[in-house]
């Protein structure tokens, strides 16, 4: 009796999945529906996560002000500069934790409900045109969370040349480390009604670029037939909340651990560089006269071509180690110049300092720039060669700079 009931339930679920798939897997409308669902989800990320991020930003601002008032060694002390820089760096990244966790829980829902597999089936026809199979979709999809496990997941791809192609594609798919930078720039320069569209546009540019990279590699240095691995379509299901929260926490914990270790240590070191040597004068003179300010000033002419200044130069160079460092470094430098309270109005400070054309260039630079050091090491380990890791890191860095300069100059020309 139980088996009969189970079979009836399973067949009913299959019938429901079949009806839904008439639209979800429609050869013409399926992909548009998938893009529309992703757009609505990104709109939700900003609608819910935006106010929460502002609240956290102000909480870290109050924390910084409280520490500055209670510090026993004076407001101009070297030690206070280091402590407030650590608060600025970590706080600038953690302020976007609500957006990240909403994104993670949405990704978990798409995966466990079976809809992400439909997206893979829809893209299988397009992947066949670039010499890849639908089975490559899983490691590529993981790249939107973190590039390190995505590169490791390419072990599932049997063909070596197809696997190398997927490894080279992964860094162009925006990982969670890039997301705080996107959120900062998009919230600063785009009105709310256009923020989700801007975010979707950034992600789509990354996807299209990864496709072009795959086309180039499969037709030149990595030719060959695709393995033809099929994508299995599970029945639609409503994921239990416990499973969604567990998956979200597993992804979010990695981000929090990174903020509490790597970002914290890097923020302290960068804070020391921005506070030494001590100079007389305003906070802006201190920032420019510090060792970090001098490094930024030395590279400023190159970044001026993409609309940046010495602060963007410092932030961009720091982001080559970890993308989140762009946010934390910007928070540190603007703390040195403004009211001394971090987190308070960082988006407004960026909007008042740089033109919209520069914002587009910054987005392009972060999108195309080389992955973090951890990804570099993982690519070296998975390919067994320094060649692929080095080509990827150096090539993406050059591409990011050239593309950012072109975008900025073109936007200035069009905008007059």
N, C-alpha and C positions, 0 to 999 in steps of 0.2 A: 504493500500500500504506500509506504514512504517513497519507494523508488518510483512508483507511478506518479505521485505528486511532484517529486523532484524533476522528472522528465517533462511533466506538463509545464512546470515553472520555467525550466530551461528553454523549452520550445517557445513559450510565450515571450521570454526575454529575447530570443533570437528573432522573433517576428517584429518586436518593437525596434530592435537594432536595425533590422532590414528596412523598416519604414523610415527611420531617421536617416539612414545612410543614403536613401534616395536623394536627399538634399545635401547631406554632409559630404558625400563622395560624388556629387554631380560633376560631370566633366567640365561644365562651364561655370556653374555658380558655386561649386564647393570651395574653391580656393578663395573666392571673394568673400564667402561666408566666414571662412577661417580667419581672414585678415580683419573682417569686421568685428568678430568676437574678440580678437586680440586687441583691437583698438578700444573697444568698450572696457576691456579689462584694464588697460593702461590709464584710461580716464578715471577708473575707480581708484587706481593707485594714487593718483594726484588728489582726487577729491577727498579721500580718507587720510592718506598719509601726509598730505601737505600741511594741514593744521597741526597735526601731531608733531611734525618736524619743526614747525615754528615754535611750538611749546618747548620742545627739547632744546632748541637753540637758545631760547631765553633762559632756561634753567641753567645751562652751562655759562651763560653770561652772568647770571647772578652768582654762580659759584666762583667765577673768576674775580668778580668785584669783591665778594666776601673774603677770599684769600688775600687779595691785594690790601684790603683794609686791615686785616688781622695780622699781616706779615710783620714780624718783629724787627727785621733788618733794614727797613726803609723801602720806599716805593721805587727807588732807582737802583736797588741792589741787583747784582748779577744772579743770585739764587732765585729771586722772585721772577726774573725774566725767564728762567728755565722752567719754573713751575707753571707759570701762566702759559708758556708756549706748549707745554705738555697738555694742559687743559684745552688750549686752542686746537691743537692737532687732533687729539682724540675726540674732543667734543664736536669739531667740525665734521667728522666722519659719522659719529654715533647719532647725530641729529637726523640722519636719513635712515635710521634703523626701522622706523614704522613703514616707510615705503618699501624697504627691502623685504620685510617679513610679509607684507601683503603680496608682493611679487612672488615670494617663495610658496606661499600657501596657494596662490593661483596656479603656479606651475605644477604643484603636487596634485591639485584637483584635475587639471587637464590630463596628467599622466594616468592617474588612477581611475578616472572616469572612462578612459578609452578614447577620448577625443584627440589626444596627441598622436595616437597611432593612426588615426584618420588623416591627420596632417601629413604624416610620413607617407601614407599611401597616395595622397594627392600630389606630393612632391616627387614621387618615384618616377613619373614620366619625365619630369624636368631633370632629375638626377641622371637618368639614363642618357640624356643628351650630352651630359658632361663626363660620361664614362664612369659613373658611380652607381651603386645599387641602393635600393631603399634601406638595406640593412645598415648603411652608413649614417642613417638619420639619428639613431640613438646617441652615439658619441658626439655628433654635431649639436644635438639638442642639449646635451649636458654642458656644452660650451657656453650656453647662456647663463649657467650657474657659476661654474668655475672651470677654467681652462685645464687645470692640472688633472682632475678626474676624467675630463673629456679626452685628453690625450691618452691617458691610461686605458680608457674604454675602447680605443681603436684596436686593442688586441683581439676584439671580436671579429674584426675584418680579416678574412683569410688571405686575400691577395696582398702581397707586400707593397706593390706599387699603388694600389688603391688605398691602402692604409697610410702610406706616406702622404698621399694627396690629402686625405682627411686631416692628418696632423698639421699640414700647412694651412688648411682652411680654418681650423678651430679658433686661432687668435682673432680672426676678423669678426667672430660672433661675440657680441658684447657680453662680457662676464659681469658678475655682480660687483667686481672691483671698479669697473667703469661707471656703474650706475650712480653712485653718489656724485660723480663729476657731472654726468648728464643732468641729474636732478638740480644741482646747484645752478648750472648755466641756463637750463631751460626755464626754471622758475624765476631766474633773474631777468631774462630778456624776452620771454614769450608771455602773452596774456593767457589766462587760465583756459580760455576756450580753445587755444591752439597748442597747449602743452602736450596733450596726449598724441596729437598728430605729429608734433615735432619729435617726440620720443619714438614713435612708430617709424618715422622717416629715418632717424638715425639707425635703428635696428635693420631696416630694409636696405639701406646703403651698405651696411656691413655684410648682409646676406648676399647681395648682388656682387660685392667685391670678392667674397669667398668663392662664388660661382665662377667669376672671371679667372681667379687664381687656379681653380680646378681645371677649367678649360685649357688654360695655358700649359699647365703641368701635364695633363693627360695627352696633349697633342705634341708635346716636345720631349721633355726629359723623363716623363713617366707614362709612356704609352702602354696600352694593353686593353684586353677585354674586361668588362666588369664581371664580378662574381655572380651576379644575378640572385642575391639573397632576397627572399621575399619578406614583406612586412606582415606579421600576423595581426589580425583584427579581433581583439577581444570584444565580448558583448559590453554594451554600455552598462555602467553601474554607478550608484551613488556612493562615493567613498565614505567610510566611517570617519567621523570627526577625529577620533583617536589616531587613525593612520595619517590623516592630513597634518595634524599637529606634530606627530612624530617626525614626518618627513620635513616639515617646515623647520623644526628645531635642529635637525641634523644639518641642514644647510645654513641656517642662521647662526648656529654655534661656531661654525668655521669662521664666519665674518666677525663675530664678537671676539673670538680668540685672537684673530689677526689684529683687531683694534686694540686689544689689551696687551699685546706683545710687540709685534712688528711696528705698528703705527705708533705706539707709545714710545718705544726706544728711539725710533727715527725722529719723532717729534722732539724728544729731549735733546738729541744730537743737533738737530736743526735749530732748536731754540738756543743752544750754546753758540752755534755759529752766527746766529742773528743778534746775539747780545755781546759778542766779543769781536774786536776790542771795544771797550767802553769809550764813548765819545761824548763831548759836551754839546748841549743844544737840545733841539726838539726830538721827539720820538722818530720823526721822519729822517732826521739827520743820523740818528743812531742806526736806523734800519739800513740806510744807504752806506754808512761808514763801516758796518760790520763786515766780517769775512764773507758771509752769505750774500750781502748786498753787493760786495765787490765782484763776486762771481757772476751775479745777475747782470751787473753793469757791463762786465766784459763780454757777455753773450747777448746783450740787449740789441745790438744792431741786427743780428740774425733774426731775432724774434720780432723786431719791429716790422719786418716784411709781412708778418701775419697778424699785425695789429696789436702785438703785445709790448710790454716794457720789461724792466729788470725783474719785477715781481713775477710776471708770467714766465720769464726765462727760468727763474728759480723753481717755480712750481712745476713747469714742464720737465725740467731735468730730474726733479725728485720723483715724478710720476714714472720715469723709466724703471725705477726699482719696484714700485707698486702704484697702480693707478689711483688708489685712494689718497696717495700723498699729494696729489694736485690740490685736493680740498683742504687737507690739513696744513699744507705749506701756505696756501692762500690765506687761511685763517690766521696763521702765525704772523705773516708779513703785514696784513691789514691791521692786526692788533697792535703792531709796532707803530703804526702811523695814526690810527684813529683815536678813539676815546680811551683806548687801553682795555676796553671790555670786548672780549671775543664773542663770536657767535651772534652778536647783536647786529642784525642787518648786513651780514656778509653779502647776501644777494644784492641788496641795495647799493653797497659799495662797489661791487663789480659793475652794476648797471650805470652808476654815475661816472665810472672811470674809463670804461671801454665802449666803443661803438658797437651796434648790432652786427656789423660785418665781422668784427673781431670775434664775437661770440660764435658765429658759424665756423670760423677758422679754428677756434679752440675745440669745438665739438669734433671737427674732422681730425684734428691732431690726436685727441684722446682715442677716437675710434680706430685710427690706423696705426697708432704707435705700438711699439714692441710690447709683448706681454711681460708680466712680472718675472722676476728672477727665478721664482719657483717653477714657472712654466718653462723657462729656458732650460733649467736643470732636468725637468721631466722629459722634454723633447730630446735632449741629449741621451738620457738613459733609455728611452723607448726606441730611438733610432740606432743607438749604438755608435753614434758618430757626432763629432763636434760640427761637422759641415752643415747639416740640416739646421741645427739649432742656431748657428752663427748666421747663416744666410737668412733665416727667418727673422732674427732679432735686428740685424743691421738693415736688412731690406725693408722691414716694416717701419723702422725709425726714419729712414730716408724718404719712404713713401709718405709718411705722416707729415713730415716737414714740407715737402714739395706740394702735397695736396692742400695743406693749410694755407700756404702762401698763395697758391692759385685761387682758392676760394675767397680769400680776403681781398685780393686785388680785383678779382672779377666782381665781387659784391660792391666794392667801392666804385668801380667803373659803371656798373648798372645803376647804382643808387645816386651817382653823381657826386 
